[in-house]
Amino acid sequence: MLAVTVTVVMAIIIVWSALSRPLDRRGITPALFLMAVGFGVSAVAPDILDVSLETVVAERIAEIALVLLLFSDATRIDLRVLRNQLGWPTRLLLIGLPLSILAGTGIAALVFPGMALASAFLLAIMLAPTDAALGQKVVADSRVPSRVRQALDVESGLNDGLAVPLFLVALSIANAEYEAGVTGMVAGSMAAQIGWALTAGLVAAIPGGLLFRAADRRGWIAREWRQILPLAVALLAYAIAQDLGGSGFIAAFVGGIAFGRLAGPSRSKVTVLSEAAGDLLAAVTWIAFGALALTLALPYVTWQVFVYAVLSLTVVRMLPVAIALAGSGARRPTVAFIGWFGPRGLASLVFALLAAESGVPEGETVLTTVVVTVAFSITLHGLTSAPLVEVYHRWYDAHTATGSTPGESVPTRLPRHRRQFPGLNGAAENGDGDGALPPSAS
């Protein structure tokens, strides 16, 4: 049966690969297609994809997919430019993220009146992080001002890692496993997770980046191994963080920034394998999500679950973003744009797998809500990305001509990003995003 399942999964991925460009132009994202096909196959022939995987196996597949994608994206961030443009990402991470968690907890307590406060807090944390991979159609489109794209990219790269210590604390509280005071537990866990993650990312990336650059200059690296070295650095950062008790997500993102800074000009060319491996593992995760998670969650779906999922993607996300960006120079359309494009994906699924493995009170409601919210996010954010980018582009184009968009117009050079839109002009291909629109964009 395992061989049949692997065959079906690989066949689905092959079909998507062959049709990816025309489907992408129609707003069909990889996650949406793979989730839908996985669900459809499971509905028609339940036994084909009915595999009893160990929770830890599914968890590791999703984690490593996210780690590789975070590392690859981070290698393209220009640290010198980012240092001068941290205002919006900092606001989103330090103001928006905590407010999203508080809002999600409060709304969960209202929508699920019988739910324990600890479980409501846990649910809010699980759905707080945004997914960098699901937002690529927006982040990679040069028609969106580069400052907006950078804010979304950095936020999604770091917020899942920042949420990890809060999630672990919330999980312990929900299961009544804590002994010390909650405040001390939160502070200690966050310090350990972030501190060890930073250590792991730098310990893996600094020697790896320096070694790569020196060996590459001397022609010591065989062509086929130039792609493997960065992938090994990403996995090493993740492994060290896991051993030390830090966040593997933060370690991967920090390691990617450090490696990209040290590896030199070829950094955008040597992470192709890492990206492809991350995409492949993510594809497997989305098929499994559609086939197993959605099928298992359907019996427990209630109107409260639907209400919370909708509010989580709108009010719980968009209102904190509006508060975080108040006084930043961002206009209302920009605030709404950033607020809407906060998709939920791999990080939320990893948290759900961890929670399922540990067991939590009211677990059926909590996990079902996470599954439904992620499914809604994949569908809604995927289908609205192209039309809303076009609407936002027209607004920005009109206001840029009058010089009335000071916040969005601040120049920010973004390196070439993965998953560029096919058919866009050279600005997207060459990482030329300077906050202004290319002359041919309309």
C-alpha positions, -999 to 999 in steps of 0.1 A, spaced: 0 0 0 29 24 7 42 19 -28 8 27 -43 5 59 -21 40 70 -31 31 64 -68 -1 85 -65 16 113 -47 45 115 -72 20 114 -101 0 143 -86 33 163 -83 43 155 -119 9 167 -132 12 200 -112 47 205 -125 36 201 -161 7 225 -157 22 249 -132 27 279 -154 -8 282 -170 -25 273 -136 -4 299 -118 -15 326 -143 -50 318 -134 -44 322 -97 -41 285 -89 -13 281 -64 6 249 -58 -9 245 -23 -44 250 -36 -40 225 -65 -23 199 -44 -47 202 -15 -77 200 -38 -64 170 -57 -54 152 -25 -89 158 -11 -105 146 -43 -85 114 -45 -91 106 -9 -129 112 -14 -131 90 -44 -107 62 -34 -100 65 4 -77 35 6 -52 49 -20 -40 77 3 -50 61 36 -15 57 51 -10 56 89 21 78 91 37 85 125 29 120 136 66 127 140 73 118 104 47 142 91 59 168 115 95 165 103 85 166 66 66 199 71 93 213 94 122 206 70 101 220 40 96 252 59 133 253 70 146 250 35 122 276 21 131 300 49 168 295 44 166 300 7 145 331 9 168 346 36 199 342 15 185 368 -9 180 395 18 205 423 16 215 428 52 229 463 46 196 474 30 175 456 56 193 474 84 180 507 71 145 495 65 135 476 96 107 499 106 77 481 91 89 445 97 97 455 134 62 469 138 46 438 124 66 415 145 68 433 179 33 450 178 12 431 152 21 396 162 14 400 200 -19 418 192 -29 391 168 -24 365 195 -44 385 220 -72 392 195 -73 355 185 -75 344 221 -104 368 228 -124 359 198 -118 321 205 -132 327 240 -163 343 225 -169 319 196 -162 288 217 -177 298 251 -170 264 267 -133 264 257 -107 268 284 -87 300 281 -54 280 278 -68 262 248 -80 295 233 -46 310 238 -30 279 222 -53 281 192 -45 318 187 -8 311 187 -10 282 163 -27 305 137 -6 337 143 24 329 121 21 337 84 35 315 56 63 329 33 57 302 7 20 308 3 27 345 -1 52 342 -29 29 354 -57 27 387 -39 62 390 -26 77 381 -60 56 406 -80 77 437 -88 45 457 -93 41 457 -55 64 483 -39 96 467 -27 92 481 8 58 463 11 72 431 -3 102 432 21 79 438 51 58 408 42 89 386 35 108 395 67 76 392 88 68 357 75 104 346 78 106 354 115 71 353 130 68 315 130 101 312 148 91 339 174 58 320 179 75 287 187 84 295 224 50 309 230 34 278 215 55 255 236 45 274 268 9 275 258 9 238 251 24 231 285 -2 253 302 -30 237 283 -18 203 295 -11 216 330 26 206 327 42 238 340 55 242 375 70 277 376 52 310 372 38 316 337 57 349 332 90 333 341 83 303 319 75 325 289 106 346 293 128 316 299 115 297 270 117 327 246 152 335 257 163 298 252 145 294 219 157 326 203 192 326 218 200 290 208 184 296 174 206 326 167 237 306 179 228 276 157 222 297 126 254 316 129 275 286 140 264 267 108 263 297 84 294 317 91 319 288 86 298 274 58 295 308 40 332 316 44 343 281 33 320 283 3 333 317 -8 369 307 -4 365 274 -22 344 288 -49 370 315 -57 397 288 -60 375 266 -81 376 238 -56 339 230 -56 327 207 -82 296 220 -101 273 194 -87 283 201 -51 278 239 -53 241 232 -47 246 207 -19 267 228 3 240 254 11 214 227 16 237 211 41 242 244 59 205 249 62 200 214 76 230 218 99 215 250 114 182 233 119 199 202 135 220 223 159 190 244 169 170 212 176 199 198 197 203 230 217 166 235 223 163 265 199 138 273 171 149 256 139 129 282 120 147 312 134 180 293 130 172 287 93 162 323 86 192 338 104 215 312 89 202 321 54 209 358 59 244 351 72 252 326 45 239 349 17 260 378 31 292 357 32 287 335 1 292 364 -23 274 373 -56 266 337 -65 243 333 -35 212 336 -58 223 307 -79 234 281 -53 202 276 -34 182 262 -63 185 227 -49 174 238 -14 144 256 -29 135 226 -50 138 202 -21 117 225 1 91 228 -26 90 190 -30 85 184 7 59 211 9 41 195 -21 39 162 -2 27 180 29 -2 197 9 -13 165 -7 -13 148 27 -31 178 42 -59 175 16 -62 138 17 -59 131 54 -63 163 75 -93 177 58 -110 142 57 -103 136 94 -115 171 103 -148 172 84 -168 153 111 -159 179 137 -166 211 116 -192 234 132 -205 268 124 -183 282 152 -153 267 134 -162 285 102 -168 318 120 -135 316 138 -116 307 106 -131 337 88 -123 361 117 -88 347 120 -80 356 84 -97 391 87 -102 408 120 -75 389 140 -49 397 113 -59 429 98 -68 450 128 -34 444 146 -16 452 113 -35 485 111 -25 493 147 11 483 141 15 504 110 -3 535 125 20 565 121 44 546 98 35 565 66 17 536 51 -16 546 34 -48 528 40 -47 506 9 -12 495 18 -23 487 54 -52 467 40 -30 450 15 -4 439 41 -32 429 65 -49 407 40 -19 389 27 -10 371 59 -16 335 48 -15 306 72 3 275 62 32 252 71 40 267 105 4 263 116 4 227 104 36 219 123 21 233 154 -11 213 149 10 181 145 29 188 177 -4 195 195 -19 163 182 12 143 193 11 159 228 -27 159 232 -45 190 243 -79 196 260 -106 202 234 -81 189 208 -108 181 183 -121 216 182 -87 232 183 -71 211 156 -102 212 133 -102 250 135 -65 251 125 -72 228 96 -102 247 83 -84 281 87 -54 269 67 -77 254 40 -96 287 38 -63 306 37 -49 285 9 -80 290 -12 -88 327 -5 -53 340 -5 -44 320 -36 -74 331 -56 -73 368 -46 -35 373 -50 -35 382 -87 -66 404 -88 -57 423 -56 -22 428 -67 -36 444 -99 -60 466 -79 -32 477 -55 -8 483 -84 -33 506 -101 -38 526 -69 -1 529 -63 6 538 -99 -19 566 -97 -7 580 -64 30 577 -72 25 600 -102 14 627 -78 41 620 -52 16 614 -25 28 580 -12 58 588 9 58 556 30 55 531 1 79 550 -21 109 547 1 135 530 -21 144 495 -10 166 472 -31 155 436 -31 177 409 -44 164 385 -70 137 365 -54 127 329 -61 94 321 -79 93 352 -102 62 357 -122 66 345 -157 61 372 -182 71 402 -160 97 426 -172 133 426 -162 128 443 -129 115 411 -114 141 389 -129 171 411 -119 160 421 -84 157 457 -94 128 465 -71 134 501 -60 100 509 -48 90 525 -81 71 508 -109 88 498 -141 78 519 -170 61 491 -188 40 480 -159 4 489 -163 
